[in-house]
Amino acid sequence: MELAFSDIWYWFVVMAVVSYFVGCFNFALLISKIKHKDVRKMGSGNPGTMNMSRQFGLKIGALTLFCDMIKGGLPLLIAYFIFRGYRFAGTDVLVSDLARYVCGVSVIIGHIYPVTMKFKGGKGIASTLGMYAFALCLETQYPWMIALVLGILVLTLFYIWASEWGSMGSLLGVSLLALVQAVIFYFRYRSELTNGFVITLFMLLLLDCLLTWFAHRKNIAALLAGEEHHTSVKKLSHGKKDS
């Protein structure tokens, strides 16, 4: 079935706005408040998985990671099922492809720049991992995709464990997942690469990478200067605070 963008454009506006406000909800802040503390005033001050792990332990960090991943994936999952089976009129571009990444990237923007926290949120890694994990696992024509996604996630965690460079490991993980999705879109739409909808898809993937890398600009500068804070998963797993 085909849909004309002129007939459904307002849906994309609604999805983007709703997804942005979903992204504004910060689980790290909520969990730290439940523990009668404010993670923004602790450690690095970042309301995200890494700082939560350092301040409250690995279990709380894992809980934050899980909640943020669900936040990053759930809106795009809903969008996918709403528009599944539809194509933009006159093209072979799936409406669900564009809809899920409009939602996903809007969540990331809301997480990093939440209006509810004076535009000072987290760095978007966990939500981005959730976005790609959900989105790629919806590529049901590739039965090995779930294994690939899990493999990349495990590889990311192993890199962080082995190198103790949490920021760089996280950035490499999300960039690799973005590359996988870009390759899939390339082969799916290689005959329509100049189509506006296809270009928008690649721009959304690029925007997400730019957002997460820019959010980590201080970490990257510290890493290049040899001053990056090491995150010892070994210590955290034994209940030791990684200061």
C-alpha positions in Angstrom: 0.0 0.0 0.0 1.2 3.5 -0.8 0.9 6.7 1.2 1.5 10.3 0.0 3.8 12.2 2.3 1.5 15.3 1.9 -1.3 13.2 3.6 0.7 12.0 6.6 3.4 14.7 7.2 1.6 15.8 10.4 2.1 12.3 11.8 5.8 12.8 11.6 5.6 16.1 13.4 3.5 14.5 16.2 5.9 11.5 16.4 8.9 13.8 16.6 7.4 16.0 19.3 6.1 13.1 21.4 9.4 11.2 21.1 11.4 14.3 22.1 9.5 14.6 25.3 9.9 10.8 26.0 13.6 11.5 25.6 13.4 14.3 28.1 12.5 11.8 30.9 15.8 11.0 32.6 15.9 7.6 34.4 19.3 8.3 36.0 17.9 11.4 37.7 14.7 9.5 38.8 16.7 6.6 40.3 19.1 8.9 42.1 16.2 10.9 43.5 14.7 7.7 44.8 18.0 7.1 46.6 17.7 10.7 48.0 20.6 12.0 45.9 21.1 14.0 42.7 23.5 12.3 40.2 24.0 15.7 38.6 25.9 16.8 41.7 28.0 13.6 41.9 31.1 12.4 40.0 31.2 13.8 36.5 27.7 15.3 36.9 26.4 13.4 33.9 23.0 11.8 34.4 23.8 8.6 32.5 24.8 5.0 32.9 28.5 5.5 33.5 28.2 8.0 36.2 25.4 6.0 37.8 27.6 2.9 37.8 30.5 4.8 39.4 28.3 6.4 42.1 25.8 3.7 42.9 27.4 0.5 41.7 27.1 -1.8 38.7 23.6 -3.0 39.4 22.1 0.5 39.5 24.2 1.4 36.4 22.8 -1.7 34.6 19.2 -0.7 35.6 19.8 2.8 34.2 21.2 1.3 31.0 18.2 -1.0 30.6 15.7 1.8 31.2 17.4 4.2 28.8 17.6 1.5 26.1 13.9 0.8 26.4 13.3 4.6 26.2 15.3 4.8 23.0 13.6 1.8 21.3 10.0 1.9 22.4 8.8 5.0 20.4 10.3 3.7 17.2 8.8 0.3 17.8 5.4 1.8 18.0 6.0 3.9 14.9 7.2 0.8 13.0 4.0 -1.1 13.7 1.8 1.8 12.8 3.3 2.2 9.4 4.4 -1.3 8.6 3.6 -2.4 5.1 3.3 1.1 3.7 5.5 2.8 1.1 5.8 6.4 0.1 3.8 7.0 -3.1 5.8 6.6 -6.3 8.8 5.0 -4.5 9.9 1.8 -2.9 10.8 3.5 0.4 9.2 2.1 3.4 7.3 4.6 5.5 8.2 2.6 8.6 12.0 3.1 7.9 11.7 6.8 8.1 9.1 6.8 10.9 11.2 4.7 13.2 14.3 6.8 12.9 12.4 10.1 13.2 11.2 8.8 16.5 14.5 7.3 17.5 16.6 10.4 16.8 14.0 12.6 18.4 14.3 10.6 21.6 18.1 11.1 21.5 17.8 14.8 21.1 15.4 14.9 24.0 17.8 12.9 26.1 20.8 15.1 25.4 19.0 18.4 25.3 15.9 18.1 27.5 13.8 21.2 27.9 12.8 19.8 31.4 16.4 20.0 32.6 17.4 23.3 31.0 18.8 21.4 27.9 21.5 19.7 30.0 20.8 16.0 29.9 22.9 12.8 29.4 25.1 11.9 26.5 22.7 9.6 24.7 24.7 6.4 24.5 22.3 4.0 26.2 19.3 5.4 24.4 21.1 5.2 21.1 22.1 1.6 21.8 18.4 0.9 22.5 17.4 2.7 19.3 19.7 0.6 17.1 19.0 -2.6 18.9 15.3 -2.3 18.4 15.5 -0.9 14.9 18.0 -3.5 13.6 16.1 -6.4 15.3 13.1 -5.3 13.2 15.1 -6.2 10.1 13.4 -9.6 10.1 14.5 -10.5 6.6 18.0 -11.0 8.1 17.6 -14.0 10.5 21.1 -13.4 11.9 20.5 -9.8 12.8 19.7 -10.4 16.4 22.9 -12.4 16.9 24.9 -9.6 15.2 23.3 -6.9 17.4 24.0 -8.9 20.5 27.5 -9.6 19.3 28.2 -5.8 18.9 26.8 -5.1 22.3 28.9 -7.8 23.9 32.0 -6.5 22.0 31.3 -3.0 23.2 31.1 -4.2 26.8 34.2 -6.3 26.4 36.1 -3.3 25.0 35.0 -1.1 28.0 36.0 -3.9 30.4 39.4 -4.5 28.8 40.4 -0.9 28.1 38.5 0.9 30.9 37.7 3.6 28.4 33.9 3.8 28.8 33.3 6.8 26.5 35.4 5.6 23.6 34.0 2.0 23.8 30.4 3.4 23.9 31.0 5.7 20.9 32.6 2.9 18.9 29.6 0.6 19.7 26.9 3.0 18.5 29.0 4.0 15.4 29.3 0.4 14.4 25.5 -0.2 14.8 24.9 3.0 12.8 27.2 1.6 10.1 25.3 -1.7 10.0 22.0 0.1 9.5 23.5 2.4 6.8 24.8 -0.7 4.9 21.3 -2.3 5.0 19.7 0.9 3.8 22.3 1.2 1.0 21.5 -2.2 -0.4 17.8 -1.8 0.1 17.6 1.5 -1.7 20.7 1.4 -3.9 18.5 2.2 -7.0 16.9 5.2 -5.2 19.9 6.8 -3.4 19.0 10.3 -4.7 15.4 10.0 -3.4 14.7 12.6 -0.7 13.4 10.1 1.7 16.5 7.9 1.4 18.8 10.9 1.8 16.8 11.8 4.9 17.4 8.3 6.3 21.1 8.6 5.9 21.1 12.1 7.3 19.3 10.9 10.5 21.9 8.2 11.0 24.6 10.8 10.5 22.9 13.3 12.9 22.7 10.7 15.6 26.4 9.9 15.3 27.2 13.6 15.4 25.0 14.2 18.4 26.6 11.4 20.5 30.2 12.3 19.5 29.6 16.0 20.1 28.1 15.2 23.5 31.4 13.4 24.3 33.7 16.1 23.0 35.2 16.7 26.5 35.8 13.0 26.9 37.5 12.8 23.5 39.7 15.8 24.3 40.7 14.2 27.7 41.4 10.9 26.0 43.7 12.6 23.4 45.4 14.4 26.3 45.8 11.2 28.2 43.6 12.5 31.0 40.4 10.5 30.3 38.8 8.9 33.4 39.1 5.1 33.4 36.0 3.1 34.3 37.0 -0.2 35.9 34.2 -2.6 35.5 36.2 -5.1 37.6 36.1 -2.8 40.6 32.4 -2.0 40.0 31.5 -5.7 39.8 33.1 -6.2 43.2 31.1 -3.3 44.7 34.0 -0.9 44.8 33.4 2.8 43.9 35.3 3.7 40.8 36.5 7.2 41.7 
